[in-house]
Amino acid sequence: MKLLTKNTIVLLIVTLFVFIIGGFVFYYQLQNIMNEEAIEALYAKKEKVENVCPKCKTGNILKGNTAYGCSGWKNGCNFRLPFEFFGKLLSEKDVQSLIKKGETSIVKGMVKDGAKINGKLKLDADFVLTLDS
């Protein structure tokens, strides 16, 4: 059996010490990165623009039991978007498009008078959902 020299033992201890300290440094750097990402995500959520009602411009759009509606309903705003229109469930993308742009791209698979139809959905001058086929 070969005995370790004093220099080899010192080298092993220093290497182990550097490895342990390096691990702690890496751990704390990783924690800081994770904390920075969490902080950025928190600020990103706060800066996210809410869906402002296109009709009254003061309320926010809320998801109810049967439709999307304005939080300003207590103040008289009657803006509503049904979950389903002409037998077709509105997608989240369609709802966002209606709120922000007042219209959707072409929606396929709606049913009108027993026939399948495709067309854009639009908000009219009174902010009522209509079909533009």
Secondary structure, 3 states (H helix, E strand, C coil): CCCCCHHHHHHHHHHHHHHHHHHHHHHHHHHHHHHHHHHHHHHHHHHCCCCECCCCCCCEEEECCCEEEEHHHHHCCCCEEECEECCEECCHHHHHHHHHHCECCCEEEEEECCEEEEEEEEECCCCCEEEEC
